[in-house]
Amino acid sequence: MSEHVLVVGTGRDFPARLRAARPGTETTVMVQLDYIGKVREPGGNARVMGVRGDAPDAEWIALARAAHALRPFTRIATFGERDQDRYAAIGEALGLACHSVKTVGLVHDKEAMRDRLAEAGADTTAHARVADVEALRAFVVAHGTCVVKPVSGSGSAGVARVTADSDLAAAFERAGGSYLGLANPGVLVEEFIEGTQYSVEAVSEDGEHQVVAVTRKYSDPATFVELGHVSPAVLPEERRAEIAACVTGVLDALGVTFGVTHTEVVLGGAGPRVIETHVRMGGDDIPGLTLDSTGVDLDECALRQTLGERVLPDVRAALTAADGRPSSAIWFAVLAGRGVLGEVGGLAEARAVPGVSAVQVTAREGAEVGGLTSSDSRVAYVRALGGSAEEAVEAARGAVAHLEFQLRVRDAGGPAV
């Protein structure tokens, strides 16, 4: 029987890859209307359906059910975070294998995730959802240095490290108010765990979890926005095993049974603690770093699992053969000064640095740039390989230093000058 896969969200290049991977496979893409223009090769799909972003789940389900009646879907998939909740609701309604509505809800709602992990004994980080600044102040006074973040969100947007002496009103507003364009739902505050941060990529199948890579994170100390990553992280084996056990416990507690996951942890004096987890591939080109350093293609794993194939045997074989592979790093360019981006120089010099494998400007010319409030604030990145983590990071950072960004000042109400 040929496959018909419903992809919820734009799907990036995955719909085309699914069709190419198995001849006869059809794909239907279901996406928010605001993102329908981002669907690649729309004519290659059986259909593309646009739905208003504020439409209730029932409308998404009804439209999916109507398409299902014409040509039944055999599988459902999503390859990003946006509309994962719709994917789960549709999958359950149509009886298709997918992450459960409960699991997706726990992953997206950071307060619910914290509550579930505490209940399961998987992580005991002190936390609370606070509805006003005074409640936030009381928690910070009781726990010392804390992290304030939106109850849901991504890209480190709205996250801040605070103490009792910080401007808590500003942190509260940034995490839960107009900064994110949302009605204020309160914010999540957590005790701050001092330590080194890591990203953990894993592949799960039939409830069995395999950690593929532990990647060292370099983050801004104030906003927690990532400045760089290197894989594999330099860690004693016992510490790596502790991190793997922590992540496995988190995935079990949240009901994750299959798929590629991205979990962020901090390793402090009391062992690893979870920051957050996602039922998707990591951002910041971490799948690329993982492929370089381990030989495991996480995108390919997600693709093959979508089509019902088993991947863990191949993943483990690749990890067994990974000795001798290079370390892989990425480093981002951030601008302290603010202005309108003009010409970017130094690209040839950056590409000429030994070990550099990619140099990419991510901000478009004419964009307002400067400062560091989220992952979207970064303006370029460099990827590099090295014989060690230190060599890879040094090459990537050194190449970023060659980049020169011309900034123009925009007069109030007028053009950039």
N, C-alpha and C positions, 0 to 999 in steps of 0.2 A: 504494500500500500504506500502511495506517495505521501509525503509529509506536507502539511499546511500549518505554518507557524504564525501565530499572532504575536507581533512584536509591539509592546506598549512603550511609547516614547519614540524618539527619532531613530534609535537603534544604531546611530553612527553608520559604519560600513557593514554591520553585522547582517542585515537582511540580504545584501548581495553575497556575502560570504556563506551564508546558510544555503542559498540557492546553488552556489558553485560547489559546495562541499558534497552535496548529494543530488545528482541529477533528478529532475522531476519535482523537487521541493518548491513549494509556493510560499510566499510571505504576504501577509497583510500587516500594514502599519497603522496603529491607532495612536494619535498624538494630539496634544493641545493645539488649538488653532493658532496660537501665537508662535508656535514652533514648527508649523507645517512646512514653512519655507526651508527649514534645515534638513528635511528628509532628503537623503541622497538617492539619486537615480529613482525617483518616484514611479516612473513608468515600468520599472522592472518588477514591481509588486502586483499582486492580484488586485489590490485596492489600497488606497490610503484614506483613512477616515480622520477628520478633524473634529474635535469636541471642545467646547468652551472650557477653559480651565476651572471655572467656578461651577460647572455643572455637577450635580450630585452623582454619587457612585451609581445610583439606579439608572441614570441616563447612559453612562458608559457601558454598563452591563447590558442594557436593552439594545444598544447599537451593536455591541459585540455578538449578542445572541441572534440578532437579525442576520448578520454576516455568517454566523455559524450555521444557520439554517440553510443558507444557500450553498455553502461549501464548508463542511465541518472542519474546525481546527483540530489538529492532532496534538499540538503542543502550544505553549505560551511562554514568552520570554520577555525580559527587560534587561537592558544593559547599562542603565544609569540609575540615579536615585530619584529623579523627578518622575512622579506618577507610579512609583512602585506600589503605593497603596491601591491604586486603580488596578494594576496588574494582579495583585493578590485577590482583590474582590472579584474581578472577572474570572480568574482561574478557578476560584472556589465555586462560583456560580455555574460555570460550564463543566466542572468536574475534571479540569486539567491539572496535571502535576505542577505545583508551584510552591513558593514560600507561602506559609499560611498568613492570613490577615493578622493573626495574633503576633507572629514573629516579626512581620514588617512593622507593625505598630510599636512593638517594644524597641526595635532598632531605631525608629525615627523619633520616638518620644524619649528624650534623654532622662527625664524624671522616671518614667515607667521602667526604662532599662535599669536605672540605679535601684529602684525598688525591687525589681525581679532578681537582680544579681545579689542583693543583700538577703533576700528571702532564701535563695538557693545556696548561700554561703560562698558564692563565687567571687565576690568583691564587697568589701565593707567600708568603702570610702564614705565619710560623712557627707550628707547632701540634704538639700531642702529646696522646695519651690517656694519662693517668697513673693508676696503680692505688692509690697511697697518697700521704700527705702529704709524705713525703720526696722522692718523684719530682716532686711539684708544686713543692716548694721548690727543687729543682735547676734546673727549667725557669725559674722566676721569677728566680733568681740569674743565670742565663745571659742572660735576655732583658729584664730590667728590669720595668717595669709591664706587667701581663698581664690578660687577662680569663679568668675561670673560669666554665664553663657546663656544664649537663648535656649528655650526648652527644645526647640528643633531648629535645624539649620546645618550648614556645611561651609567649607572653605574658611573656617576660623572666623567668620564674620560675627562681629558683636561680642567676641570673647575678650576678657580682660582679667589680669591678675590684680588683686586688691588687698589692702590692709585696712585697719580701722582709720588710718590717716588719709586714705585715698578719697577722691571725690566720688563717693558711692552713688550719689544721685546721677552723675554723668554715666557711670558704669551701668547702673540700672536701666537708664534710658537707652543706652547703646545696645544692650543685650535684649531688651524686650519692648522698646518703644518705636519711635519714628525712624530710628536708624535703619531698621529692616523693612520699613513700610508696612508694619503690621499693627493691628490693635494690640495694646499691651496685655499679654496673657500672663504676666508675672515672669520671673526669670529663675533659672536654676543656679544655685550657689553650691560649690563643693569645696571641701578642704583641699589645699594645695599640697601635692606630694612632691617633695624635692627629689630630683633624680634625673637620669637621662631618658629621653623619649625614643621610642622605637615604633616602627610600623611592622605589622606581622601579616604576611599574605598566606592564606591557607586555602586548600581545596578539600571539600567535604563530599562524601558519597555514602548513601545509605546510613547516615548517622555517624560515619567514621571520618575523623578529621586528620589531615596531614598538613603540618606547617611546612611551607615551601621556602620562605625567606624571612629573615629578620633584618630590617633595614634601620640604620641609625638616622635619626631626625635631628636637624639643626633648626631651631625655631627662635623667632624674636622673643625675648624674655617678657615683653610687655603685652603683645597682642597674640602670641603663640602662632602667628603665621609662619609657615615653614620657609626657611631660607635655603635649605639644601637637604639632600639625602645621600646616603652611600650604602650599597649592598655588596657583600654581606657585612653586617655590623661586626665589629671586633668584640667578641665576648667569650669568656670561659665557657666550656661546654655545660657546666652545671647551671650557669645563669641562663644560657640558651634553653636548657631543658625546663627551667622554672617558668620562663616566658611562654614556652609551648604549652605547658600544663595549664597556665593561667588562661590562655586563649581557648584551649579546648574546653575548659570549664565554663567560660563565658558563652561559647557557641552552644554547648549542651543546655545551659540554663535558658537561653533565648529560643530554643527549639529549632536551631539551624541544622538541617539534615543533609543538604547538598549545596553545591555551588562554590564559586570563588568568593572569598570574604577578605575584608581589609579591616584590621583591628589595630588601634593605637593604644600603646601601654607606656607607662613610666616605671622605670626600675629604680626604686629607692632602697633605703636601708632595710625596710621590712619586706622586701621582695616586690614583684611586679604588681601594679594596679592598673586596671583598665581605664582608659580615657573615654573611648567610644568605639563602636564597631559598626560595620556596614556590610550588607549583603550585596556587594558589588566589587569590582576591581578598584584598586586604589587610584587616586589621581596623581598629579605631578610626574607622570611618566614612570611611576614605580613598576608597572608591569614590564616596561622596557629594561629597567635596571635588573629586575628579577630574571628576565630572559638572559641578559648578559652574564649574570653571576651564577646562575643555576642551570641554565638550559631548559627551564620550564616556561612554556608559553601560556600564560594565564588566559589571554584572549582565546587561544585555541581550546583550552580546557572548557571555557564557558560555551564556546561554539559547539564542541562535541557533546557536552552534557545536554545542551538544548535539544540535540537530535537523538538523545537517549543512549549515547555511548558511555561506556565506563572509561574513566581516565586515570584513576589512582595507580594502577599498575605501571603505566607509562610515566607518571609523575615520579614515582619512587625509583624507577630505573634511571631517569634523568638525574635525580638527586644523588644516586649512588655514583654516577659517572661525572659529577660536577667538580671533583678535585682538579686543581690546576686552572680553572676558569678565572678570568680577571675580576677585579673589583670594579664596580660601576657607580659613578656619582653624577648627581645633577646639582647645579647651583643657580640661583635666581638673582637677577639684577633688580634692585630696589632704589628708587630715587628719593633723596631727602627733600630736595627742592621741588616746588610745585610749578606747573606750567602746562603749556600745550606742546606735545611732542612734535619735534621736527625731524631732521635727518639723524640717522644713527650711524656713527662711524666706528672704525676699529673692528669691523666684522672679519676682514681678511686676517688681521693679526690674531684675533681670537681663534679662528679656525686653524691657524698655523701652530698653535701650542701643541706640543707632543702629547698624544693621548686623547685629544679632543675628538669626539665623534659626531657632535651636532651643536650648532649655534642657531638659536631661533629668537627673533624679536616677536613678542606676543602682543604688544600694544600697537595699535594702528597709528599712523601719522595723523596728527590733528586731534588726538584724544587728550583729555585732561588727565595728567598723571602726577604722581608724587605722593609721598606718605605711604603708610602701611596699615591698612585697616582690614584687609582680607586677602585671600589668595589672588583675587583679581587685580590687586594693586601692583603686582609684580609686572615688569615690563619686558623681560627677556630671560632666557635660560641657556646654560651650556651643559652638555653631557660629556663625560670623559671616562676613559678606562685607565686602569693602572694595575701594577703588580701587587699593590696593597691598597687598603682603604685610604690610607693617608696620601698615597700618590694620586689616586683618582680624585680625591677632594681638592688637593693642591692644584691639579691641572684644571679642574672646572672653575675653581675660584680665581685662579690666575688668568684664565681666559676671559672671565666676566670683567676683570679689572681693565682689560683692553677696550671694552665697549665705551663709546662716547655718545651721550644723548644731548642733542640740542633742544633746549626748552625756550619757548617764547612766553611772554607774559600777556595775559588777556586783560585789557582794560575793562572796568566794570561796564557791562552792557555793550561792549564793543568787541572788535576783532582782536585776535592775538597780534602782538607787535614784537 
